[in-house]
Amino acid sequence: MSAVLVVVDHDRGTIAPASLGAVTAGRALARQIGGELHAVTIGAGADALAGVLAAHGASTVHQVHHAALVDYGPEAWGEALAAVVRALSPAVVLGCGTERGHEVVAQAAARLDAPAAMNCTEFDESFDGSGPLKVVRARWGGSLMEQAEVDAAVRFVTLANHVVEPSEAPVAHATTVHDVALPDSVLHSFVRDRVERTAGVTLATAPVVVSGGRGVGSAEAFAPLEELASLLGGVVGCSRAVTNNGWRNHADQVGQTGTRIAPDVYIACGISGAIQHWVGAMASKNIIAINTDKDANIVTKAGYAVIGDLHKVVPAISAEIRRRRGA
Ligand SMILES: Cc1cc2nc3c(=O)[nH]c(=O)nc-3n(C[C@H](O)[C@H](O)[C@H](O)COP(=O)(O)OP(=O)(O)OC[C@H]3O[C@@H](n4cnc5c(N)ncnc54)[C@H](O)[C@@H]3O)c2cc1C
């Protein structure tokens, strides 16, 4: 029976939420081709995820084991995935739209000399498991939607972020352990140090993101944004102009080459809203722009806008919140 194999992104056993969106999309594809839904976790540290994957419809969970598979390493994960694909020959390999999701699928596809289509938003509903898989995929940071065909025995694709919401469909499941041999040539990316930058909410999961751009002016001038984010139970994000200037770490960057986010509220302060930034923020449920330029791209797209100097507007919002809370 043909299968759809979903690649699970996780960090030492903590699953990336986008993985469950991919499992949900994979479930629909498997049903469509009359096949089984399988999932693969890489590293023994992720074995405990089998239950949650089965709760979302994976009837077989492949657990890849090797002593070196503790942290993510693109080449090692790519080779590990390629080993499972060689053994299983699934009709489709589906990764999620995280940086790792794209990278590990690309690594495995390259090792098997197969094509791969990233950031897919639609899969052809008439695909029956044979012939090319037609997809729609986001290119150029989402400014172009492309119709493409993945024509190979194993079709490697990734699902764009926030396209499919995870939903449960519990099934009984089996686990299969693959003890893989990894050549030294793939064991050269290691995590040497891990620093917890944000306890609790992260940029990817925070309900509120207060983001600053070039208009903030300096690293120190982010303090009022930090205060507002803290009052709202959120975190601070930024544009690439900010990371390029060294005002904040790349982990805070929203956008095409940063994190794609979908908070309840996104407050963009001194950010023009260039397309590469917008694609990372556009899934936000409510967008408030604070900008001196009423014609800035982000202002025209935001649900609410305050036209003014962020250095006055942001502290004024915080002061009003404190006043209403009686602090
Ligand atoms: C391949 C590629 C990938 C990229 N990836 C990303 C990405 O992931 N994320 C990203 O953000 N960018 C990305 N960029 C860069 C992107 O094109 C823009 O250059 C960048 O987003 C601009 O950042 P900004 O809006 O902070 O700065 P600007 O475009 O300079 O805008 C600054 C804004 O601040 C406003 N302003 C100034 N002073 C004040 C004030 N006192 N109060 C209120 N408003 C004020 C101005 O009116 C203006 O609208 C990428 C570019 C390329 C080519």
The ligand as a Gaussian input file, in Angstrom:
#p B3LYP/6-31G(d) Opt

LIG

0 1
 C       16.010000      38.431000       0.398000
 C       15.497000      39.398000       1.413000
 C       14.967000      38.912000       2.584000
 C       14.479000      39.811000       3.547000
 N       13.933000      39.303000       4.696000
 C       13.392000      40.160000       5.587000
 C       12.753000      39.683000       6.771000
 O       12.698000      38.485000       7.049000
 N       12.201000      40.578000       7.614000
 C       12.256000      41.935000       7.381000
 O       11.731000      42.701000       8.199000
 N       12.857000      42.410000       6.279000
 C       13.436000      41.550000       5.392000
 N       14.092000      42.060000       4.305000
 C       14.324000      43.518000       4.243000
 C       13.124000      44.294000       3.738000
 O       13.152000      44.362000       2.323000
 C       13.156000      45.740000       4.293000
 O       14.382000      46.340000       3.922000
 C       13.016000      45.816000       5.807000
 O       11.914000      45.067000       6.232000
 C       12.821000      47.298000       6.205000
 O       12.778000      47.370000       7.595000
 P       12.000000      48.567000       8.304000
 O       10.573000      48.536000       7.897000
 O       12.328000      48.485000       9.733000
 O       12.762000      49.849000       7.733000
 P       12.272000      50.947000       6.715000
 O       11.781000      50.358000       5.448000
 O       13.385000      51.927000       6.621000
 O       11.022000      51.626000       7.422000
 C       11.115000      52.392000       8.574000
 C        9.719000      52.916000       8.879000
 O        9.762000      53.612000      10.106000
 C        8.922000      54.758000      10.010000
 N        9.398000      55.691000      11.029000
 C       10.592000      56.346000      11.086000
 N       10.683000      57.048000      12.235000
 C        9.531000      56.837000      12.931000
 C        9.050000      57.262000      14.195000
 N        9.779000      58.048000      15.007000
 N        7.830000      56.854000      14.584000
 C        7.066000      56.049000      13.804000
 N        7.490000      55.620000      12.583000
 C        8.714000      55.983000      12.157000
 C        9.098000      55.227000       8.582000
 O        8.010000      56.029000       8.166000
 C        9.167000      53.892000       7.846000
 O        7.867000      53.483000       7.441000
 C       14.559000      41.189000       3.334000
 C       15.102000      41.676000       2.129000
 C       15.575000      40.795000       1.198000
 C       16.148000      41.316000      -0.062000

